[in-house]
Amino acid sequence: MSLGALSPQLMLNAYSKGIFPMAETAADPELFWVDPKRRGILPLDRFHISRSMRQFLQCQSITATLNKNFDVVLFQCANRDETWINSTLHRNYKELHALGRCHSLEVWQDGALLGGVFGITIGGVFCGESMFSQGTNGSKSALAFLTTHLSNCGFSLFDTQFITDHLRSLGAVEISRAAYQRQLADAITQSVSITSQPVPSAQSVLQRNTQTS
């Protein structure tokens, strides 16, 4: 698929085929398509909450919201020394958000933004783009809330694109391109919505994790 002039519709079409655009750096205007041989996914029933994370969610005043501060989450994810989010991607993510196809989940601690994650939805797949943390357990909390929320809404596939040690420790696994394509083909046919259910509480996140672990 030719990259051409990137547009929201072109991005959705690419994601539905299992490929996604990236830039080398934030300052590089050029984009390239990525189709990993090995794909990272985070099974929604296998998210791992450590003992310390469980204590954190139990003892702290932690809440989560959906799409409350999308622009801030996007900015924070791109505002780092090394990032693949250039101005073209930044603009397209905002346009996709306006179209209801790109979403953020924010985590708050005592009313202050602790961390967040954003990604694109197509049918029953959530294509995770990036996450950030402004304090201890910021990104971990965001993923804990997000996996529970996606499951509650009926999603079947959480695509992390690549896998890192951080994601692996939370339950992410790596699968082949062919296996990913099979899961993707099923997931994009689902009629689900990320806004169909309220964002879970910390207690419900812990309760679901106990039931699935």
C-alpha positions as CSV (number, residue, x, y, z in Angstrom):
1,M,0.0,0.0,0.0
2,S,1.4,3.4,-1.0
3,L,1.7,5.8,1.9
4,G,0.9,8.9,-0.3
5,A,-0.8,11.7,1.5
6,L,-1.7,10.2,4.8
7,S,-5.4,10.7,5.8
8,P,-7.6,9.3,8.6
9,Q,-9.3,6.9,6.1
10,L,-6.0,5.7,4.7
11,M,-4.9,4.9,8.3
12,L,-8.0,3.0,9.1
13,N,-7.7,1.0,5.9
14,A,-4.1,0.2,6.7
15,Y,-4.8,-0.8,10.3
16,S,-7.6,-3.1,9.0
17,K,-4.9,-4.9,7.0
18,G,-2.5,-5.1,9.9
19,I,0.0,-2.3,8.9
20,F,0.6,1.0,10.5
21,P,2.6,4.2,9.8
22,M,5.6,5.5,11.8
23,A,8.2,8.2,11.5
24,E,11.8,7.9,12.4
25,T,11.7,10.9,14.7
26,A,9.2,13.7,15.5
27,A,11.2,16.1,13.3
28,D,11.2,13.8,10.3
29,P,8.4,14.6,7.9
30,E,8.6,11.2,6.1
31,L,6.5,8.2,7.1
32,F,6.9,4.5,6.4
33,W,4.6,1.5,6.7
34,V,5.3,-1.2,9.3
35,D,4.2,-4.8,9.1
36,P,6.0,-6.7,11.9
37,K,6.9,-10.3,11.4
38,R,6.2,-10.8,15.1
39,R,3.3,-8.9,16.7
40,G,2.7,-7.9,20.2
41,I,-0.8,-8.3,21.7
42,L,-2.1,-8.0,25.2
43,P,-4.7,-10.8,25.8
44,L,-7.6,-9.1,27.6
45,D,-8.0,-12.1,30.0
46,R,-4.3,-12.3,30.9
47,F,-3.4,-8.9,32.2
48,H,-1.2,-9.3,35.2
49,I,-1.5,-7.1,38.3
50,S,1.4,-7.5,40.7
51,R,1.0,-7.5,44.4
52,S,2.5,-3.9,44.6
53,M,0.2,-2.7,41.9
54,R,-2.8,-4.3,43.7
55,Q,-1.9,-2.5,46.9
56,F,-1.5,0.7,44.9
57,L,-5.0,0.5,43.4
58,Q,-6.5,-0.4,46.7
59,C,-4.8,2.3,48.8
60,Q,-4.7,5.2,46.4
61,S,-7.4,7.5,45.2
62,I,-7.2,6.3,41.6
63,T,-9.9,6.9,38.9
64,A,-10.0,6.6,35.1
65,T,-11.8,8.5,32.4
66,L,-12.3,8.0,28.6
67,N,-11.6,10.8,26.1
68,K,-11.6,13.5,28.8
69,N,-8.2,14.9,27.9
70,F,-7.3,13.3,24.5
71,D,-5.2,16.3,23.4
72,V,-3.1,16.2,26.6
73,V,-2.6,12.4,26.4
74,L,-1.5,12.8,22.8
75,F,0.9,15.6,23.6
76,Q,2.4,13.8,26.5
77,C,2.9,10.6,24.4
78,A,4.7,12.7,21.8
79,N,6.6,15.0,24.2
80,R,9.7,12.9,24.7
81,D,13.2,12.7,23.5
82,E,12.6,9.8,21.2
83,T,9.2,9.4,19.5
84,W,7.8,8.3,16.2
85,I,4.9,10.7,16.3
86,N,5.6,13.4,13.8
87,S,3.3,16.4,13.0
88,T,1.5,14.4,10.2
89,L,0.6,11.6,12.6
90,H,-0.3,14.0,15.3
91,R,-2.8,15.8,13.0
92,N,-4.3,12.5,11.8
93,Y,-4.7,11.2,15.4
94,K,-6.6,14.3,16.3
95,E,-8.8,14.0,13.2
96,L,-9.5,10.3,14.0
97,H,-10.4,11.4,17.5
98,A,-12.9,13.9,16.1
99,L,-14.4,11.0,14.0
100,G,-14.7,8.8,17.1
101,R,-12.1,6.4,15.9
102,C,-9.1,7.3,18.2
103,H,-9.5,7.3,21.9
104,S,-7.7,8.1,25.1
105,L,-8.0,6.7,28.6
106,E,-6.7,8.8,31.4
107,V,-5.8,7.8,35.0
108,W,-6.1,10.3,37.8
109,Q,-4.6,10.2,41.3
110,D,-6.3,12.6,43.7
111,G,-7.6,14.6,40.8
112,A,-4.2,15.0,39.1
113,L,-3.3,13.3,35.8
114,L,-1.1,10.3,36.5
115,G,-0.9,8.6,33.1
116,G,-2.7,7.7,30.0
117,V,-2.9,5.6,26.8
118,F,-4.4,6.2,23.4
119,G,-5.2,4.1,20.3
120,I,-7.4,3.5,17.3
121,T,-10.5,1.3,17.3
122,I,-11.7,-0.8,14.3
123,G,-14.5,-3.2,15.2
124,G,-13.4,-5.2,18.1
125,V,-9.7,-4.4,17.9
126,F,-8.0,-1.7,19.9
127,C,-4.7,-0.7,18.2
128,G,-2.6,0.7,21.0
129,E,-0.4,3.6,19.9
130,S,1.4,5.0,22.9
131,M,1.2,5.6,26.6
132,F,2.8,7.9,29.2
133,S,3.3,8.1,32.9
134,Q,3.8,11.2,35.1
135,G,4.2,9.2,38.3
136,T,4.5,5.7,39.8
137,N,2.3,3.2,38.1
138,G,0.9,5.7,35.7
139,S,1.1,3.7,32.5
140,K,0.5,0.4,34.3
141,S,-2.7,1.7,35.8
142,A,-3.9,3.0,32.4
143,L,-3.4,-0.4,30.9
144,A,-5.1,-2.1,33.8
145,F,-8.2,0.1,33.4
146,L,-8.1,-0.2,29.6
147,T,-8.0,-4.0,29.4
148,T,-10.9,-4.3,31.8
149,H,-12.9,-1.6,29.9
150,L,-12.2,-3.2,26.5
151,S,-13.3,-6.6,27.8
152,N,-16.5,-5.0,29.3
153,C,-17.3,-3.4,25.9
154,G,-16.8,-6.7,24.1
155,F,-13.5,-6.2,22.4
156,S,-11.5,-9.3,21.5
157,L,-8.0,-8.0,20.4
158,F,-5.6,-5.5,22.0
159,D,-2.8,-4.9,19.5
160,T,0.4,-3.4,21.1
161,Q,2.2,-3.6,17.8
162,F,5.6,-4.4,19.4
163,I,6.4,-6.0,22.7
164,T,8.6,-4.7,25.4
165,D,9.8,-6.1,28.7
166,H,7.4,-3.7,30.4
167,L,4.4,-5.0,28.4
168,R,5.6,-8.6,28.7
169,S,5.5,-8.3,32.5
170,L,1.9,-7.2,32.3
171,G,0.9,-10.3,30.3
172,A,1.6,-9.3,26.7
173,V,2.7,-12.0,24.3
174,E,4.3,-12.1,20.8
175,I,2.6,-13.9,18.0
176,S,3.3,-14.5,14.3
177,R,2.1,-12.2,11.6
178,A,-0.2,-15.0,10.3
179,A,-1.7,-15.6,13.7
180,Y,-2.2,-11.8,14.1
181,Q,-3.9,-11.6,10.7
182,R,-6.3,-14.3,11.7
183,Q,-7.3,-12.7,15.0
184,L,-7.5,-9.3,13.2
185,A,-9.8,-10.6,10.5
186,D,-12.3,-11.9,13.2
187,A,-12.0,-8.8,15.4
188,I,-12.7,-6.1,12.8
189,T,-16.1,-7.7,12.0
190,Q,-17.3,-7.2,15.6
191,S,-20.0,-4.6,16.2
192,V,-18.7,-3.1,19.5
193,S,-18.1,0.4,20.8
194,I,-15.6,1.6,23.3
195,T,-18.2,4.1,24.7
196,S,-20.8,1.4,25.3
197,Q,-19.9,0.9,28.9
198,P,-18.8,3.2,31.7
199,V,-15.1,3.2,32.6
200,P,-14.5,0.7,35.4
201,S,-13.6,1.6,39.0
202,A,-10.3,0.5,40.5
203,Q,-12.3,-2.0,42.6
204,S,-13.9,-3.6,39.6
205,V,-10.5,-3.8,37.8
206,L,-9.1,-5.6,40.8
207,Q,-12.1,-7.9,41.1
208,R,-12.0,-8.9,37.4
209,N,-8.2,-9.5,37.6
210,T,-8.8,-11.8,40.6
211,Q,-11.5,-13.7,38.6
212,T,-9.4,-14.2,35.5
213,S,-6.0,-14.9,37.2
